[in-house]
Structure formats: structure tokens, C-alpha cells
Amino acid sequence: MNRPNILLLVNDHQLYYRHGWDSSPQIQRPYVDQLAAEGATFSRAYTACPLCGPARRTILTGLYPHNHGHLQNDSNAPYDHELYPQTLADVGYQNYAFGKWHAGVGTALEHGSQGYSLRGYGNPYLTEPYKNYLAARNLPHPTIRIERDLSHGDRLQPEDTYVQADTGGCWEHMAGIMEAPDDAHEAFFLANLACDQLETIAAQKGAQPFCMRVDFWGPHQPYFPTQRFADLYDPAEIPIYPNFYDDLENKPASYQTELNYPMGDPNGKIVIPNPLPWSEWQKILALCYAQITLVDAAGGRVLNKLDELGLADNTLVIWTADHGDALACHGGHFNKRCYLPEEVMRVPLAIRWPNEITAGQTLGHLASNIDLAPTILDAAGTAFADPVDGESLIPIMQNGSNSWREDLLCETNGHYDPIIGRMVVTERYKYVETKDDLSELYDLDTDPYELTNLIDESQHAALHAEMRQRLAKWKLKTNDFTDTNL
């Protein structure tokens, strides 16, 4: 068979797109939008888990975290399940990986791929390949102008504080401007590595099919866009996010964790109402928007290279994110932890496969990153040897298959906090059980920002019972009967 090439672009910690709400400027993602116009976009795509490590292992395996065993970010869970790169290699694919790994022990290079991959979370700005890249392109090592530092419990850093991008750490509590050419940013570094590899592949006439994965570190905090992307957004035009002033009165305790200053108190609990004025949040959001657009441009460079080299027509492209971001939601968080609001659980998902799926589709089917590996393998004409939790999305995109799931499971197993939660979502409703804490029930049609928890309202008792039953069926189907079971 003529097996297609495969390109998987994965953003990290992607702010859910509806943050371009009401009259605020829409987040500009021209390349994602173009990809969706040329293929399909799933408007109801979710992550299996709100954390990088478990979600990334899910992308590799098609399994929920409770089945693949990687429950929290820095897990040493063994790789005792098949990974899709291994399955692709068995049918003749060459695998390439560039960027963040954070899916457990080792790197992508130790699991059947060539390229650039770092252990753990990783920091590309500290590596020799990045420094060599700068030298080869005559680029300066970037300097960051810090506009907001939320890492200090006793003060805010003054504006116009400068740091070098090679001083260590990940600076996750910061936002500012990268004062360097675009190509010095990690996103363009990875994009250029991927483009160089594509040129090598194209020069090898008749080469085996490839699967290339590019995992950007952004738009995860710190928000460090270059100036030209920052100039795209006027902070003053961003209105208050609809659940920014949520008092969290009817939410599980997990919503109250906030380790950034001044939003969190000395015990790491969010301060209600938020002590940062909205005018400061507007500046942070504008930098976040800018970084999303920057990452979009970097991914677009890889897509353009496919076109330039004549590879696009025989390449399946998937662009998604590992999970969402809680920025400014539910009381005003700078980062997320391990709770399950829509802002954290929803992810972008656009797929293009020329001549195989109809262009311009917007699909409301409940999709998940449990479905990514089965989709990739289906396109390659193969499958995992053992059953997995996900299903291929290709039948939906090709014929609008009606035999699709009516509800979807998501899970959390904590992140430094002892939290265990399970969530089931339908076309309209969402139900969350958190062990030893409040349950949640929302009507997403009338309450998309999850401000009204219906769990104790008697008129919704039948709905509560139905959603509990749906969750129980998922837990049975996915063998979720470990000691973490609710």
C-alpha cells in the first residue's frame, strides 16, 4: 500500500481558543485555521488528563493514564505498552522527533526516533545543539525583558528587568518580551530543525515513509514572545474573562491551589477576590496570545516546507496540544494544577489528509488524545497489537460516521496534591467526581464557563443519576478499577 507520511505538531499547555471571547481580539492562529480549512477541525476535543506527562504518554499509547501507569508528570512508570512509533517502524516508517518529550524515562531518541529530544521537561536554551544552531545562523543568544515576575512571595520584580535565556530554570512564573530575532525562540529553533530534516528526506528519492513529531515547549509559561508578535495585541481590548470573579464556593478544593504571587497566599491557596487588577491580567493575557501566535507561525513554517518540497499531498498532518491552560479562569489563576475545568481539558485539534478527507469540516464529535495514536496507525494501515482505549478518527472525517461515542471520560490523579478525579462529558452536560470532595455537574449549553454547579439541585437529580451511570460504564469499559478508583 502507499503509506502516507505523518506529521504531528503538539503545542504545550494551549490556552483554550474561546479566550478570544465576546469583543476581545481573537487569538490569531492563521496556520492552524488554514490547516483546518484544508481538512477537519474537532470543536469538542479533550485531553485525557490535565498534565503533560500523563497526556503525552496517552498520545503515544492510545491509553488512559490509569491504564498506561504514568499518573503524574515525573513518573518512572515502565513502558510496558506499545508506543505508536514502534508500531510504525514495524511497517517501514522512519520516525523523527524534535522538541519536548516529558513522557517518562528517557527521550524520544530512546524509543525509536531520530532528532532532538531532552529528558524530563527539558530546557532547549541550555543545550549545545541550540547554541550551535545560534552560531550557525549568526543569531544572538536571546535576552528576556521581564514584564511580570510572579515567583516571589514578598514582592514583584520591577519592570524592565533583564535575564539571559541560558541562566537556568524554566522561568515558569514569568511573562515578558524575548529581545532577539524570531529564529532564536525555541519554537522556531524546533521548526527549523524539522525543516532541515524534511529537506534531507526530500533529497532521498524513494525513501521510506516518515512520521515526524514536533513538540513545542510553548505556549506554556513563561510567556516570552518576540516584540513583533506582542505588537499584534492591545491589552486594553481584552475584557474580563467571564469566570474570573468565580468565588469557588461550590467547587472542589483543587480549584483553590495557586502558587504564584500575589494571587496565592503563603499556603498556596488562591486569594479571592484576585489581588491583581484586571489591567495587569490584560497585559499577561496579551503576551499569552502573542506566544500562541508565535508558535502558530513556527508550525506554519513546517507546513510551508511540506508544500515547498512537494510532500504535502502525501502527508497526514495533525496539530493539537497536550492539554489546556487555566490562565485567568475561576478566580484568576496564572497556571493550572490538576482540576478539570473546560479551560484546562479542552484542546485544539485540526487534521489534514489531502485526497482522503473532505476539506473544511467542523466536527462536534467528542474526540480525545486517546484517539491520536489509533488515528495515526489507521492512516498507516496498521494498528496496535492489543486493544487500546482510543479509536481512529478517520471514519468520522471520511464518512461522518454516526457510530461514535456519546460521552467521553477524562481523569486526574493529582499533581503534588492528593487529588483523584474522574470526569464524563456529553454533547451538553459535564459531570466530575473528585474523591473525598464535592462532585460537579454543569450544563455546558447554558453555562459554558461552569459557574453554576447543579449537583445539589433536586430538579437535576435524574440527570445526576444518568451522568453517574455514564461514568460508571466508562470506568468498567476502561478497566479503571485500581486503588485510585473513586
BALUMTOR-640209 format. One line per field, with one value per residue (C-alpha): residue number from 1; residue in three letters; chain; z, x, y. Coordinates in pm, whole numbers, padded with zeros to 5 digits, always signed. Example, Ala and Ser with C-alpha at 12.3 -4.5 7.8 and 13.67 -1.06 7.14 Angstrom:
2
n <- (1_2)
res <- (Ala_Ser)
chain <- (A_A)
up <- (+00780_+00714)
east <- (+01230_+01367)
north <- (-00450_-00106)
// end
This chain:
486
n <- (1_2_3_4_5_6_7_8_9_10_11_12_13_14_15_16_17_18_19_20_21_22_23_24_25_26_27_28_29_30_31_32_33_34_35_36_37_38_39_40_41_42_43_44_45_46_47_48_49_50_51_52_53_54_55_56_57_58_59_60_61_62_63_64_65_66_67_68_69_70_71_72_73_74_75_76_77_78_79_80_81_82_83_84_85_86_87_88_89_90_91_92_93_94_95_96_97_98_99_100_101_102_103_104_105_106_107_108_109_110_111_112_113_114_115_116_117_118_119_120_121_122_123_124_125_126_127_128_129_130_131_132_133_134_135_136_137_138_139_140_141_142_143_144_145_146_147_148_149_150_151_152_153_154_155_156_157_158_159_160_161_162_163_164_165_166_167_168_169_170_171_172_173_174_175_176_177_178_179_180_181_182_183_184_185_186_187_188_189_190_191_192_193_194_195_196_197_198_199_200_201_202_203_204_205_206_207_208_209_210_211_212_213_214_215_216_217_218_219_220_221_222_223_224_225_226_227_228_229_230_231_232_233_234_235_236_237_238_239_240_241_242_243_244_245_246_247_248_249_250_251_252_253_254_255_256_257_258_259_260_261_262_263_264_265_266_267_268_269_270_271_272_273_274_275_276_277_278_279_280_281_282_283_284_285_286_287_288_289_290_291_292_293_294_295_296_297_298_299_300_301_302_303_304_305_306_307_308_309_310_311_312_313_314_315_316_317_318_319_320_321_322_323_324_325_326_327_328_329_330_331_332_333_334_335_336_337_338_339_340_341_342_343_344_345_346_347_348_349_350_351_352_353_354_355_356_357_358_359_360_361_362_363_364_365_366_367_368_369_370_371_372_373_374_375_376_377_378_379_380_381_382_383_384_385_386_387_388_389_390_391_392_393_394_395_396_397_398_399_400_401_402_403_404_405_406_407_408_409_410_411_412_413_414_415_416_417_418_419_420_421_422_423_424_425_426_427_428_429_430_431_432_433_434_435_436_437_438_439_440_441_442_443_444_445_446_447_448_449_450_451_452_453_454_455_456_457_458_459_460_461_462_463_464_465_466_467_468_469_470_471_472_473_474_475_476_477_478_479_480_481_482_483_484_485_486)
res <- (Met_Asn_Arg_Pro_Asn_Ile_Leu_Leu_Leu_Val_Asn_Asp_His_Gln_Leu_Tyr_Tyr_Arg_His_Gly_Trp_Asp_Ser_Ser_Pro_Gln_Ile_Gln_Arg_Pro_Tyr_Val_Asp_Gln_Leu_Ala_Ala_Glu_Gly_Ala_Thr_Phe_Ser_Arg_Ala_Tyr_Thr_Ala_Cys_Pro_Leu_Cys_Gly_Pro_Ala_Arg_Arg_Thr_Ile_Leu_Thr_Gly_Leu_Tyr_Pro_His_Asn_His_Gly_His_Leu_Gln_Asn_Asp_Ser_Asn_Ala_Pro_Tyr_Asp_His_Glu_Leu_Tyr_Pro_Gln_Thr_Leu_Ala_Asp_Val_Gly_Tyr_Gln_Asn_Tyr_Ala_Phe_Gly_Lys_Trp_His_Ala_Gly_Val_Gly_Thr_Ala_Leu_Glu_His_Gly_Ser_Gln_Gly_Tyr_Ser_Leu_Arg_Gly_Tyr_Gly_Asn_Pro_Tyr_Leu_Thr_Glu_Pro_Tyr_Lys_Asn_Tyr_Leu_Ala_Ala_Arg_Asn_Leu_Pro_His_Pro_Thr_Ile_Arg_Ile_Glu_Arg_Asp_Leu_Ser_His_Gly_Asp_Arg_Leu_Gln_Pro_Glu_Asp_Thr_Tyr_Val_Gln_Ala_Asp_Thr_Gly_Gly_Cys_Trp_Glu_His_Met_Ala_Gly_Ile_Met_Glu_Ala_Pro_Asp_Asp_Ala_His_Glu_Ala_Phe_Phe_Leu_Ala_Asn_Leu_Ala_Cys_Asp_Gln_Leu_Glu_Thr_Ile_Ala_Ala_Gln_Lys_Gly_Ala_Gln_Pro_Phe_Cys_Met_Arg_Val_Asp_Phe_Trp_Gly_Pro_His_Gln_Pro_Tyr_Phe_Pro_Thr_Gln_Arg_Phe_Ala_Asp_Leu_Tyr_Asp_Pro_Ala_Glu_Ile_Pro_Ile_Tyr_Pro_Asn_Phe_Tyr_Asp_Asp_Leu_Glu_Asn_Lys_Pro_Ala_Ser_Tyr_Gln_Thr_Glu_Leu_Asn_Tyr_Pro_Met_Gly_Asp_Pro_Asn_Gly_Lys_Ile_Val_Ile_Pro_Asn_Pro_Leu_Pro_Trp_Ser_Glu_Trp_Gln_Lys_Ile_Leu_Ala_Leu_Cys_Tyr_Ala_Gln_Ile_Thr_Leu_Val_Asp_Ala_Ala_Gly_Gly_Arg_Val_Leu_Asn_Lys_Leu_Asp_Glu_Leu_Gly_Leu_Ala_Asp_Asn_Thr_Leu_Val_Ile_Trp_Thr_Ala_Asp_His_Gly_Asp_Ala_Leu_Ala_Cys_His_Gly_Gly_His_Phe_Asn_Lys_Arg_Cys_Tyr_Leu_Pro_Glu_Glu_Val_Met_Arg_Val_Pro_Leu_Ala_Ile_Arg_Trp_Pro_Asn_Glu_Ile_Thr_Ala_Gly_Gln_Thr_Leu_Gly_His_Leu_Ala_Ser_Asn_Ile_Asp_Leu_Ala_Pro_Thr_Ile_Leu_Asp_Ala_Ala_Gly_Thr_Ala_Phe_Ala_Asp_Pro_Val_Asp_Gly_Glu_Ser_Leu_Ile_Pro_Ile_Met_Gln_Asn_Gly_Ser_Asn_Ser_Trp_Arg_Glu_Asp_Leu_Leu_Cys_Glu_Thr_Asn_Gly_His_Tyr_Asp_Pro_Ile_Ile_Gly_Arg_Met_Val_Val_Thr_Glu_Arg_Tyr_Lys_Tyr_Val_Glu_Thr_Lys_Asp_Asp_Leu_Ser_Glu_Leu_Tyr_Asp_Leu_Asp_Thr_Asp_Pro_Tyr_Glu_Leu_Thr_Asn_Leu_Ile_Asp_Glu_Ser_Gln_His_Ala_Ala_Leu_His_Ala_Glu_Met_Arg_Gln_Arg_Leu_Ala_Lys_Trp_Lys_Leu_Lys_Thr_Asn_Asp_Phe_Thr_Asp_Thr_Asn_Leu)
chain <- (A_A_A_A_A_A_A_A_A_A_A_A_A_A_A_A_A_A_A_A_A_A_A_A_A_A_A_A_A_A_A_A_A_A_A_A_A_A_A_A_A_A_A_A_A_A_A_A_A_A_A_A_A_A_A_A_A_A_A_A_A_A_A_A_A_A_A_A_A_A_A_A_A_A_A_A_A_A_A_A_A_A_A_A_A_A_A_A_A_A_A_A_A_A_A_A_A_A_A_A_A_A_A_A_A_A_A_A_A_A_A_A_A_A_A_A_A_A_A_A_A_A_A_A_A_A_A_A_A_A_A_A_A_A_A_A_A_A_A_A_A_A_A_A_A_A_A_A_A_A_A_A_A_A_A_A_A_A_A_A_A_A_A_A_A_A_A_A_A_A_A_A_A_A_A_A_A_A_A_A_A_A_A_A_A_A_A_A_A_A_A_A_A_A_A_A_A_A_A_A_A_A_A_A_A_A_A_A_A_A_A_A_A_A_A_A_A_A_A_A_A_A_A_A_A_A_A_A_A_A_A_A_A_A_A_A_A_A_A_A_A_A_A_A_A_A_A_A_A_A_A_A_A_A_A_A_A_A_A_A_A_A_A_A_A_A_A_A_A_A_A_A_A_A_A_A_A_A_A_A_A_A_A_A_A_A_A_A_A_A_A_A_A_A_A_A_A_A_A_A_A_A_A_A_A_A_A_A_A_A_A_A_A_A_A_A_A_A_A_A_A_A_A_A_A_A_A_A_A_A_A_A_A_A_A_A_A_A_A_A_A_A_A_A_A_A_A_A_A_A_A_A_A_A_A_A_A_A_A_A_A_A_A_A_A_A_A_A_A_A_A_A_A_A_A_A_A_A_A_A_A_A_A_A_A_A_A_A_A_A_A_A_A_A_A_A_A_A_A_A_A_A_A_A_A_A_A_A_A_A_A_A_A_A_A_A_A_A_A_A_A_A_A_A_A_A_A_A_A_A_A_A_A_A_A_A_A_A_A_A_A_A_A_A_A_A_A_A_A_A_A_A_A_A_A_A_A_A_A_A_A_A_A_A_A_A_A_A_A_A_A_A_A_A_A_A_A_A_A_A_A_A_A_A_A_A)
up <- (+00000_-00041_+00318_+00384_+00562_+00902_+01072_+01431_+01574_+01951_+02140_+02514_+02758_+02489_+02613_+02503_+02194_+02337_+02532_+02227_+02380_+02318_+02178_+02261_+01982_+01857_+01910_+01571_+01451_+01073_+01009_+01234_+01069_+00724_+00819_+00944_+00625_+00422_+00639_+00956_+01296_+01604_+01808_+02107_+02156_+02509_+02679_+02873_+03166_+03256_+03298_+03043_+03136_+03153_+02847_+02642_+02734_+02629_+02288_+02247_+02356_+02300_+02665_+02963_+03235_+03475_+03208_+03092_+03452_+03406_+03653_+03730_+03550_+03669_+03671_+03632_+03514_+03283_+02911_+02915_+02646_+02274_+02151_+01807_+01675_+01737_+01550_+01260_+01244_+01213_+00885_+00742_+00881_+00982_+01295_+01376_+01689_+01765_+02096_+02430_+02545_+02910_+02868_+03114_+03138_+02857_+02546_+02207_+02080_+02307_+02172_+01802_+01678_+01540_+01602_+01908_+02238_+02601_+02924_+03155_+03095_+02935_+02851_+02495_+02566_+02781_+02525_+02297_+01983_+02043_+02096_+01780_+01594_+01702_+01592_+01254_+01183_+01337_+01592_+01935_+02249_+02350_+02631_+02810_+02932_+03227_+03250_+03519_+03770_+03991_+04157_+04467_+04778_+04910_+04607_+04233_+04022_+03870_+03503_+03252_+03442_+03200_+03215_+02975_+02837_+02933_+03307_+03402_+03516_+03312_+03442_+03456_+03677_+03431_+03130_+02912_+02575_+02411_+02267_+01979_+01621_+01590_+01492_+01835_+02000_+02084_+01863_+01552_+01657_+01652_+01333_+01155_+01274_+01137_+00807_+00767_+00818_+00563_+00308_+00372_+00334_+00009_-00137_-00077_-00370_-00290_+00081_+00327_+00464_+00767_+01084_+01222_+01552_+01657_+02024_+02105_+02462_+02411_+02452_+02806_+03054_+03060_+02802_+02613_+02262_+02045_+02004_+01662_+01797_+02113_+01894_+01749_+02068_+02261_+02626_+02675_+02428_+02636_+02853_+03189_+03148_+03241_+03536_+03657_+03965_+04048_+04431_+04411_+04678_+04514_+04370_+04489_+04691_+04395_+04233_+04516_+04467_+04331_+04383_+04205_+04385_+04465_+04360_+04605_+04980_+05178_+05196_+04820_+04827_+04577_+04717_+04648_+04503_+04297_+04421_+04073_+03897_+03561_+03392_+03487_+03374_+03037_+02992_+03082_+02850_+02564_+02600_+02615_+02296_+02132_+02222_+02080_+01754_+01756_+01796_+01519_+01291_+01378_+01299_+00982_+00872_+00883_+00686_+00425_+00392_+00317_+00034_-00093_-00112_-00272_+00031_+00144_-00081_+00070_+00432_+00710_+00939_+01293_+01505_+01868_+02227_+02522_+02747_+02815_+03042_+03338_+03275_+03423_+03486_+03805_+04037_+03826_+03800_+03633_+03590_+03629_+03861_+03834_+03835_+03539_+03409_+03037_+03008_+03109_+02948_+02600_+02330_+01967_+01710_+01334_+01084_+00712_+00476_+00110_-00116_+00182_+00395_+00282_+00338_+00555_+00806_+01157_+01361_+01701_+01786_+02128_+02045_+02274_+02264_+02336_+01967_+01818_+01809_+01668_+01401_+01304_+01283_+01089_+00827_+00805_+00751_+01082_+01445_+01795_+01866_+02184_+02235_+02350_+02488_+02183_+01835_+01493_+01391_+01020_+00971_+01112_+00878_+00575_+00607_+00912_+01096_+01332_+01536_+01761_+02137_+02306_+02607_+02697_+03004_+03133_+03452_+03703_+03952_+04124_+04076_+04407_+04551_+04665_+04419_+04230_+03991_+03700_+03451_+03189_+02929_+02676_+02397_+02659_+03013_+03223_+03546_+03771_+04074_+04298_+04567_+04919_+04783_+04602_+04278_+03990_+03733_+03460_+03167_+02913_+02677_+02925_+03149_+02931_+03193_+03467_+03719_+03844_+03993_+03965_+04178_+04477_+04288_+04327_+03981_+03833_+04037_+03734_+03528_+03813_+03822_+03445_+03443_+03732_+03532_+03224_+03431_+03582_+03235_+03122_+03429_+03358_+02989_+03053_+03344_+03586_+03899_+04061_+04417_+04279_+04191_+04335)
east <- (+00000_+00102_+00154_+00130_+00389_+00272_+00341_+00225_+00257_+00197_+00167_+00218_-00035_-00253_-00493_-00838_-00935_-01254_-01036_-01095_-01439_-01706_-01550_-01187_-00936_-00945_-00626_-00458_-00369_-00364_-00177_-00398_-00700_-00557_-00492_-00849_-00986_-00792_-00906_-01110_-01125_-01277_-01459_-01507_-01159_-01039_-00723_-00731_-00554_-00465_-00092_+00192_+00345_+00029_-00124_+00192_+00211_-00155_-00068_+00199_-00017_-00386_-00442_-00578_-00320_-00470_-00401_-00055_+00053_+00206_-00019_+00177_+00430_+00757_+00667_+00904_+00627_+00767_+00696_+00513_+00267_+00324_+00411_+00293_+00646_+00742_+00435_+00508_+00868_+00745_+00570_+00860_+00837_+01132_+01047_+01173_+01111_+01203_+01127_+00974_+00940_+00820_+00650_+00857_+01201_+01445_+01373_+01212_+01557_+01547_+01208_+01274_+01309_+01590_+01618_+01636_+01474_+01552_+01496_+01215_+01065_+01386_+01512_+01637_+01810_+02069_+02170_+02471_+02260_+02075_+02398_+02544_+02226_+02265_+02626_+02550_+02281_+02469_+02194_+02243_+02158_+01821_+01775_+01441_+01285_+01073_+00745_+00587_+00753_+00508_+00762_+00840_+00628_+00726_+00744_+00700_+01008_+01029_+00960_+01244_+01445_+01663_+01771_+01968_+01784_+02071_+02077_+01896_+01547_+01230_+01107_+00751_+00628_+00724_+00600_+00787_+00949_+01224_+01459_+01601_+01510_+01221_+01455_+01621_+01294_+01269_+00963_+01148_+01457_+01249_+01069_+01399_+01540_+01228_+01254_+01619_+01522_+01241_+01488_+01712_+01417_+01304_+01653_+01639_+01421_+01215_+01288_+01069_+00765_+00829_+00650_+00774_+00669_+00742_+00665_+00694_+00766_+00521_+00278_+00334_+00453_+00678_+00516_+00817_+00705_+00922_+00816_+00653_+00407_+00344_+00256_-00039_-00245_-00368_-00414_-00681_-00908_-00928_-01244_-01275_-01291_-01643_-01542_-01250_-01451_-01570_-01572_-01517_-01782_-01923_-01603_-01366_-01067_-00837_-00957_-00807_-00439_-00232_+00144_+00205_+00232_+00025_-00269_-00171_-00132_+00167_-00009_-00051_-00424_-00577_-00681_-01045_-01111_-00795_-00549_-00407_-00619_-00766_-00544_-00245_-00420_-00480_-00105_-00041_-00314_-00183_+00160_+00000_-00198_+00123_+00306_+00025_+00052_+00430_+00403_+00144_+00392_+00665_+00440_+00336_+00697_+00699_+00374_+00514_+00822_+00599_+00443_+00777_+00921_+00613_+00545_+00212_-00017_+00102_+00122_-00133_-00094_-00233_-00198_-00308_-00196_-00128_-00376_-00521_-00436_-00620_-00496_-00738_-01013_-01204_-01077_-00774_-00503_-00166_-00108_-00316_-00278_-00485_-00852_-01083_-01245_-01308_-01026_-00777_-00940_-01027_-00759_-00736_-00737_-00701_-00629_-00547_-00508_-00532_-00748_-00857_-01075_-01308_-01176_-01349_-01518_-01601_-01692_-01860_-01780_-01624_-01258_-00961_-00588_-00660_-00762_-00442_-00228_-00511_-00572_-00204_-00178_-00504_-00373_-00056_-00260_-00172_-00286_-00167_-00144_-00351_-00676_-00645_-00889_-00892_-01041_-00937_-01093_-01055_-01402_-01563_-01367_-01427_-01796_-01933_-01975_-02270_-02149_-01934_-01919_-02195_-01981_-01614_-01401_-01120_-00919_-00683_-00456_-00313_-00010_+00172_-00180_-00353_-00642_-00816_-01094_-01293_-01499_-01754_-01882_-02165_-02277_-02437_-02353_-02044_-02007_-01698_-01639_-01348_-01254_-01345_-01465_-01750_-01887_-01969_-02249_-02275_-02498_-02238_-02502_-02637_-02328_-02017_-01793_-01903_-02021_-02327_-02271_-02605_-02500_-02725_-03028_-03320_-03461_-03144_-03144_-03232_-02956_-02711_-02805_-02768_-02423_-02307_-02416_-02229_-01914_-01952_-01981_-01662_-01475_-01589_-01501_-01154_-01067_-01046_-01057_-00723_-00670_-00721_-01079_-01346)
north <- (+00000_+00364_+00463_+00839_+01043_+01167_+01500_+01554_+01906_+01927_+02255_+02253_+02399_+02560_+02827_+02712_+02909_+03058_+03302_+03521_+03581_+03842_+04161_+04080_+04027_+03671_+03479_+03480_+03130_+03164_+02839_+02627_+02790_+02716_+02355_+02320_+02478_+02223_+01934_+01893_+02052_+01892_+02154_+01921_+01774_+01696_+01582_+01257_+01426_+01788_+01715_+01699_+01364_+01152_+01324_+01275_+00905_+00883_+01032_+00764_+00469_+00545_+00455_+00645_+00721_+00468_+00204_+00310_+00381_+00729_+00911_+01228_+01443_+01293_+00928_+00636_+00406_+00137_+00138_-00192_-00084_-00048_+00302_+00411_+00490_+00127_+00004_+00239_+00122_-00236_-00146_+00052_+00405_+00619_+00820_+01168_+01376_+01735_+01904_+01833_+01471_+01472_+01136_+00938_+00785_+00855_+01060_+01005_+00907_+00602_+00499_+00461_+00819_+01033_+01406_+01631_+01531_+01614_+01424_+01530_+01871_+01994_+02342_+02386_+02718_+02537_+02274_+02254_+02186_+02512_+02706_+02551_+02646_+03009_+03012_+02856_+03116_+03406_+03461_+03623_+03432_+03582_+03831_+03846_+04170_+04059_+04247_+04034_+03801_+03615_+03387_+03596_+03574_+03915_+04143_+04179_+04223_+04572_+04611_+04612_+04351_+04157_+03794_+03580_+03279_+03049_+03120_+02800_+02712_+02733_+03074_+02940_+03225_+03499_+03691_+03937_+04002_+03799_+04059_+03859_+03763_+03519_+03238_+03249_+03142_+02772_+02730_+02847_+02651_+02332_+02430_+02491_+02157_+01988_+02177_+02079_+01714_+01743_+01875_+01575_+01339_+01504_+01468_+01091_+00986_+00679_+00698_+00508_+00690_+00907_+01006_+01336_+01484_+01844_+01921_+02288_+02398_+02683_+02839_+02709_+02971_+03163_+03388_+03522_+03621_+03841_+04202_+04168_+03913_+04115_+04412_+04219_+04253_+04556_+04456_+04721_+04541_+04223_+04219_+04044_+03669_+03551_+03334_+03548_+03652_+03299_+03273_+02892_+02840_+02527_+02383_+02107_+02220_+02152_+02476_+02677_+02590_+02881_+02905_+03235_+03569_+03770_+03551_+03277_+03324_+03185_+02849_+02828_+02899_+03140_+03478_+03566_+03819_+03820_+04086_+04159_+04423_+04326_+04583_+04365_+04048_+04211_+04253_+03889_+03764_+03976_+03815_+03471_+03545_+03665_+03346_+03133_+03325_+03285_+02907_+02904_+03082_+02830_+02537_+02715_+02719_+02337_+02321_+02559_+02339_+02040_+02240_+02369_+02017_+01861_+01642_+01786_+01583_+01255_+01368_+01332_+01637_+01654_+01971_+01962_+02032_+01806_+01993_+02337_+02631_+02784_+03139_+03398_+03143_+03052_+03319_+03415_+03150_+03203_+02831_+02518_+02224_+01907_+02009_+01954_+02277_+02317_+02570_+02301_+01998_+02129_+02122_+02232_+01952_+02005_+01727_+01742_+01447_+01554_+01337_+01128_+01358_+01634_+01984_+02241_+02009_+02125_+01820_+01823_+01461_+01404_+01346_+01294_+01247_+00879_+00877_+01020_+00705_+00488_+00754_+00767_+00389_+00359_+00601_+00390_+00075_-00086_-00097_-00179_-00550_-00512_-00319_+00042_+00300_+00528_+00491_+00613_+00945_+00869_+00711_+01025_+01251_+01030_+00948_+01129_+00800_+00811_+00514_+00728_+00769_+00969_+01055_+01073_+01003_+01227_+01182_+01338_+01167_+01473_+01695_+01744_+01748_+01425_+01457_+01180_+01275_+01135_+01332_+01234_+01478_+01451_+01681_+01907_+01803_+01751_+01553_+01532_+01312_+01411_+01162_+01281_+01616_+01787_+01647_+01881_+01889_+02154_+02236_+02348_+02486_+02741_+02768_+02723_+02887_+02643_+02898_+02708_+02364_+02179_+01884_+01960_+02090_+01848_+01922_+01775_+01452_+01237_+01400_+01342_+00973_+00942_+01102_+00884_+00581_+00705_+00749_+00402_+00248_+00422_+00303_-00052_-00025_+00115_-00115_+00177_-00036_+00043_+00164_+00515_+00431_+00658)
// end
